[in-house]
Amino acid sequence: MSASTNSKPAKIVVESLVNAGVKMVFGIPGAKIDALFNELLDHSEIKLIVCRHEQNAAFIAAAIGRLTGSPGVCVATSGPGGTNLVTALATANTEGDPVVALVGSVPRNMSAAKTHQSMHLLEVIAPIAKKTQSVDHQDQVADIVLDAFRTAASYPQGVSAVALPLDIMSTFHTTFGAFPSRAYRPPVYGAAPVDLITKLASMVNAAKLPVLLLGMRASDPTTVGIIHNLLAKHPIPVLETFQAAGCISRDLEHLFFGRLGLFRNQPGDKLLAKSDLVLTVGYDPTEYDPFSWNVNGNLNIVHLDIKGCDYTHHYQPVIELIGGIGLTLERLTAQLDERQETASHDACLEIFAEFRSWKDTCYVKAVPDASLVHPLHFVSTLQRLVSDTTVVCCDVGTVYIYMSRYFFCYLPRHFLVSNGQQTLGVALPWAIAASLVQSPNDPSKREKVISISGDGGFMFTSQELSTAVQQQCDITHFIWNDGTYNMVSFQEEAKYGRSSGVNLGGVDFVVFAESFGAKGFRVEKPHNLEYVIKEALAYKGVSIVDIPIDYSHVSELMGNIIGKEYN
């Protein structure tokens, strides 16, 4: 039980945030939530960061959740303040990022009236959240806020939203205080049943070409360490979804056959087609539709996750192991036989070589007399210039396909993409989160964070440059600039032979950056790319790099679909 008190509910909310371990809150004030903002002034333990759009506040909170594993917190006022959260909350909930959203609402006696900013907001949020609740009595505040954190943090992680009516927050006093810190720890899950683990161990030991397909719920650092131990004892080929990037370390790179998502045309897709046992770990179908990689529905699949599978014609596991992923993998590892290195397996050699072959193409270097930078030239150059510990946040668009396929990452949660909802604009807000989470109150302790987007995606959230500069973030944001929504364009052309509604342009991004107090850079020619990247990365603070990108070969991203022999 929480201790008896005689405090205003707004104070109990903030004390609950403190006890939950919250260090930062992101949002925009308004009349229906100002009691909470007023209370935050008296709690220096929490840093209030005012954003330029509620959507971005929720994006940042979601990235805090993804990076730390603990819920990020966003705050918005009633009406449009709350609806502006929706896209970011939908993204977070789909992609397993824990978030607690606190939204204001009109006084309860006005909730049925047509009054200023009156809206049944939780009915809007409910379909894209794990749980929504409204505080209907002042003595519910501590209970509901606690439940929101426990719900968001429990697996599968996601979004909890709480409505805080103005009259309760600012008028009444509550009898019950905030719950202690221990109450905010979510439940711990045990391993899957022993008999199923034993059965799986026998299947893996007997398989000629087992493949490990890692999904987003396998990417927390503790689980990744356990996966490494399994592969050290029983090395088998590994594939990652885009959101599982970084699960395979440098010393296990010889087992890594790439990332999968979107179009079924990667070497890893061929590996899955040849496999006699596909072990999916923490995989969610939103990451890569099963009908794309299991075309005939005949692959031998085992599902290992914290939740039961979404059973479809193309995803029918022979067994499901449900429980704590890490504990289940630990017990599985104990029952696996020692195995020889699989990378030398004859069935894998050709596929492995194909996966690495892009590094030998002419695209990775500057073409003489060219005026545009090829995407693989950028990827290979950036790869050489960043450390393994650098967090890279990638927006959606053509840029995200190239980066997700070709940019190697060796630490979990160091390459972030939106793959479940494919939401434009996430890169810069996520980079702000990655910078702030390193040291909320001491900018001198922050290391460089990189974000990347197309010119279209960047403009979705570019106003948050102001927040990044004011918070003294250390971010270099690269813009692949072709003046179009290119990912839409090349898919339209493939379908209809022409594109529509994709033309952009009209922004000088160097001048735009400098108007916010950031530093602007521009790559004039491909042979200047490395020099400009180095200069931008060396700049302490927020910088933007405008890169004229060459998308002339972009059709290759969806071309060369796997042949009949793999169907």
ROROBA-860528 format. One line per 3 residues: their letters; for each residue x, y, z of C-alpha. Coordinates in steps of 0.5 Angstrom, whole numbers, m for minus. Each point is the difference from the previous one (the first is absolute). Layout:
REM ROROBA-860528
a = X/Y/Z  ...
REM end
This chain:
REM ROROBA-860528
msa = 0/0/0  2/7/m1  1/5/6
stn = m6/4/2  1/7/m2  m4/7/m2
skp = 3/2/m6  m3/2/m7  0/m5/m5
aki = 5/4/m4  5/m1/5  m1/m8/1
vve = 1/0/m8  7/3/0  2/m4/6
slv = m3/m6/m3  5/1/m6  6/1/5
nag = m1/m6/3  m1/m4/m7  7/3/m1
vkm = m2/5/m6  6/5/m1  m4/4/m6
vfg = m6/2/m2  m2/2/m7  m6/4/m2
ipg = m4/7/m1  m4/4/5  m7/2/0
aki = m6/2/4  m2/m7/1  6/m3/3
dal = 4/6/3  m1/m2/7  5/m6/m2
fne = 5/5/m3  m1/4/6  2/m5/5
lld = 6/m2/m5  3/6/2  1/m2/7
hse = 3/m7/m1  7/1/m3  1/m7/0
ikl = m4/0/m7  3/4/m6  m6/3/m4
ivc = 1/1/m7  m5/4/m4  0/m3/m7
rhe = m3/4/m6  m5/m5/m2  m4/m5/4
qna = 2/m6/m5  7/1/1  m1/0/7
afi = m2/m7/0  5/m2/m5  5/2/5
aaa = m3/m3/5  m1/m7/m4  8/1/m1
igr = 1/0/7  m4/m6/1  4/m4/m5
ltg = 7/2/2  m1/m1/7  m6/m5/1
spg = m4/4/5  m6/5/m2  2/6/m3
vcv = m6/6/2  m3/5/m5  m5/5/2
ats = m5/4/m4  m6/4/1  m8/m2/m2
gpg = m3/0/m6  5/1/m6  6/0/5
gtn = m2/m8/1  m2/m1/m7  7/2/m2
lvt = 3/m6/4  m3/m5/m4  4/m2/m6
ala = 6/0/5  m3/m4/5  m3/m5/m5
tan = 7/m1/m3  3/m1/7  m6/m5/2
teg = 1/m4/m7  8/0/1  0/m2/8
dpv = 3/7/3  m3/1/7  m3/7/0
val = m5/3/6  m4/6/m3  m3/5/4
vgs = m5/4/m3  m5/5/3  m7/0/m1
vpr = m6/5/2  m3/0/7  m5/m6/1
nms = m6/4/0  2/3/m7  2/m7/m3
aak = m7/m1/m4  m1/7/m2  3/4/m6
thq = 5/4/3  7/2/m2  4/m6/m1
smh = m5/m5/2  1/m6/m3  0/m8/2
lle = 7/0/m1  2/m7/3  m5/m3/m5
via = 4/3/m5  7/m3/3  m3/m7/3
pia = 0/m4/m7  8/2/0  2/m1/7
kkt = 0/m6/5  m4/4/5  m3/6/1
qsv = m3/3/6  m4/6/3  1/3/7
dhq = m7/0/2  2/2/8  5/3/3
dqv = 2/m6/4  1/m4/m6  6/4/m2
adi = 6/m4/3  m4/m7/m2  m1/2/m7
vld = 7/3/m2  3/m6/3  m4/m5/m4
afr = 2/4/m6  7/m1/1  0/m7/2
taa = m4/m1/m6  4/4/m5  6/m4/3
syp = m2/m7/0  1/m4/m6  m2/1/m6
qgv = 2/7/2  m5/6/m3  m4/6/2
sav = m4/2/6  m4/6/m1  m3/4/6
alp = m5/5/0  1/5/6  m7/5/0
ldi = 2/7/2  m5/0/6  3/m6/3
mst = 7/3/m1  m1/7/3  m5/0/5
fht = m1/m6/4  5/m4/5  2/m7/0
tfg = 0/m5/6  5/m4/m3  7/1/m2
afp = 5/m3/m5  2/m7/0  7/m1/2
sra = 5/m2/m6  0/m7/1  m7/0/m2
yrp = 2/2/m7  4/m6/m2  m4/m4/m5
pvy = m1/m8/1  6/m4/m2  m2/m6/m4
gaa = 3/m7/1  2/m5/m6  m4/m4/m5
pvd = m2/m7/3  6/m5/0  m3/m5/m4
lit = m1/5/m6  7/2/1  3/m7/0
kla = m4/m1/m6  3/6/m4  7/m2/2
smv = m1/m6/m3  m3/3/m6  6/5/m1
naa = 5/m5/2  m3/m5/m6  m1/6/m5
klp = 5/0/m6  m1/8/m1  m3/3/6
vll = m1/7/m1  m1/5/6  m5/6/m2
lgm = 1/6/5  m6/5/1  m1/6/4
ras = m2/m3/6  7/m4/0  4/7/0
dpt = 1/2/7  7/m1/3  m1/m5/5
tvg = m3/m5/m5  5/2/m6  5/m2/5
iih = m3/m7/1  m1/m1/m8  8/1/0
nll = 1/m5/5  m5/m5/m4  4/2/m7
akh = 7/m1/4  m2/m8/1  m5/m1/m5
pip = 2/4/m6  m6/1/m6  m1/5/m5
vle = m4/6/3  m5/5/m3  m2/7/3
tfq = m7/4/m2  2/7/m1  m2/1/8
aag = 4/m5/2  6/3/m2  7/0/4
cis = m2/m7/3  6/m3/m3  7/2/2
rdl = 6/1/m4  3/m6/3  m6/m4/m3
ehl = 0/4/m7  1/m7/m3  m6/m2/2
ffg = m4/6/m3  m4/m1/m6  m3/7/0
rlg = m7/3/1  m7/m1/m2  m6/4/m2
lfr = m4/3/m5  2/m3/m7  1/m8/0
nqp = 7/1/m4  6/m1/5  5/m5/1
gdk = m3/m1/6  m7/m2/m3  4/m6/m4
lla = 2/m2/7  m6/m1/3  m3/m3/m6
ksd = 6/m6/0  m1/0/8  m3/m7/3
lvl = m1/4/7  m2/7/1  0/3/7
tvg = m3/6/1  2/4/6  m4/6/2
ydp = m3/1/m7  m6/4/m1  m3/m1/m7
tey = m1/8/m1  8/0/m1  0/m5/m6
dpf = m7/m3/m2  0/m7/0  m3/m1/m7
swn = 6/4/m3  5/m5/3  m4/m7/1
vng = m3/1/m7  m3/m7/0  m1/m1/7
nln = 4/m6/1  7/2/4  1/m4/6
ivh = m1/6/5  1/0/8  m3/7/3
ldi = 4/2/7  m3/6/3  m3/3/6
kgc = m7/0/m4  m3/m5/m4  0/0/m7
dyt = m5/4/m5  m1/m7/m4  m2/1/m7
hhy = 1/m5/m7  7/3/0  2/m1/7
qpv = m2/m6/3  6/m2/5  0/m8/2
iel = 1/3/7  0/6/4  4/2/6
igg = m3/5/4  4/3/6  6/5/2
igl = 4/0/m7  7/0/4  m2/m5/5
tle = m3/m5/m6  7/1/m4  4/m1/6
rlt = m3/m7/1  0/m2/m7  7/2/0
aql = 2/m5/5  m3/m6/m4  3/2/m6
der = 6/m4/m3  6/3/m2  0/1/m7
qet = 5/2/m6  0/7/m3  m6/0/m5
ash = 3/6/m4  4/m5/m3  m6/m5/m2
dac = 0/m1/m8  m7/2/0  1/7/3
lei = 7/2/m3  m3/3/m7  m6/3/4
fae = 5/3/5  5/3/m6  m6/3/m3
frs = m2/4/6  7/3/1  0/1/m8
wkd = m2/7/0  6/3/3  4/m2/m6
tcy = m5/4/m5  2/6/m3  m6/4/4
vka = 4/0/6  5/5/m3  m1/7/m3
vpd = m1/0/m7  5/5/m4  m4/6/m3
asl = m6/m2/4  m4/5/3  m5/m4/5
vhp = 2/m5/6  m2/m7/m1  m3/m3/6
lhf = 5/m6/1  6/5/m1  m3/4/6
vst = m2/m6/4  7/m3/m1  4/7/2
lqr = m5/1/6  2/m8/2  7/2/0
lvs = 0/7/4  m5/m2/6  2/m5/6
dtt = m4/m6/2  m3/4/6  m3/6/m4
vvc = m8/0/0  m2/1/m7  m8/1/m1
cdv = m3/m1/m7  m6/3/m3  m5/m3/m4
gtv = 1/0/m8  5/m3/m5  5/2/5
yiy = m2/m5/5  0/m6/m5  7/2/m2
msr = 2/1/7  m4/m6/3  3/m5/m5
yff = 7/3/m1  2/4/7  3/m5/5
cyl = m1/1/7  3/m4/6  m3/2/6
prh = m8/m1/2  m4/7/m1  6/4/m3
flv = m4/0/m7  m7/2/1  m5/m1/m6
sng = m8/1/0  m2/m7/m4  m7/m2/3
qqt = m3/7/m2  5/2/m4  m1/7/2
lgv = 3/6/m3  4/5/4  2/m4/6
alp = 8/1/m1  1/7/3  m5/m1/6
wai = 4/m7/1  7/3/0  m2/6/5
aas = m2/m6/5  6/m4/m2  4/6/2
lvq = m4/2/6  0/m7/3  8/0/0
spn = 0/6/6  m7/4/1  3/6/3
dps = 8/0/m2  0/1/m7  8/m1/0
kre = m1/m7/1  m4/m1/m6  3/m4/m6
kvi = m1/1/m7  m7/m3/m3  m2/0/m7
sis = m7/0/m3  m1/m1/m8  m6/2/m4
gdg = m2/1/m7  m2/8/m1  m8/m2/0
gfm = 1/m4/7  4/6/3  m5/5/m1
fts = m5/m4/4  3/2/7  6/5/m2
qel = m3/5/5  3/m4/5  7/2/m2
sta = m2/6/5  m1/m5/6  7/m3/m2
vqq = 4/6/0  m3/3/6  1/m7/4
qcd = 7/0/m3  0/m6/m3  6/m3/m4
ith = m4/m2/m7  2/m1/m7  m6/m1/m4
fiw = 1/m2/m8  m5/2/m5  0/m4/m6
ndg = m3/5/m5  m3/m2/m6  m6/5/0
tyn = m5/m6/0  m4/m5/4  5/m5/m3
mvs = m3/m6/4  m7/1/m3  3/2/m7
fqe = 4/m6/m2  m6/m4/3  m5/4/m4
eak = 4/m1/m6  1/m8/1  m8/0/0
ygr = m2/5/m5  6/2/m4  m1/7/3
ssg = 0/4/6  m5/5/3  1/5/6
vnl = 7/m1/2  3/6/m2  3/5/6
ggv = 6/4/m1  1/7/2  4/0/7
dfv = 7/2/1  1/m4/5  7/3/2
vfa = m4/7/1  m5/m4/4  4/m3/5
esf = 4/7/1  m7/3/1  m1/m4/6
gak = 8/1/3  2/m7/m3  6/m1/m5
gfr = m2/m1/m7  5/m4/m5  m1/m2/m7
vek = 3/m5/m4  2/3/m7  3/m6/m3
phn = 0/m8/1  8/1/1  m1/5/6
ley = m5/m5/4  5/m3/4  3/7/2
vik = m7/3/1  m2/m5/5  7/0/4
eal = m1/7/1  m8/0/2  2/m6/5
ayk = 5/4/3  m4/6/1  m3/0/7
gvs = m7/2/0  m6/m1/m5  2/0/m7
ivd = m4/m2/m7  4/m3/m6  m4/1/m6
ipi = 2/m5/m5  m2/m1/m8  m2/m7/0
dys = 0/m4/m6  m6/m5/m1  1/m2/m7
hvs = 1/m7/2  m6/0/5  m4/m5/m3
elm = 5/m6/2  m2/1/7  m7/m4/m2
gni = 3/m3/m6  3/m7/m1  m6/m4/4
igk = 2/m7/2  m1/m5/m5  m4/m6/m1
eyn = 5/m4/3  m1/3/7  m7/0/0
REM end
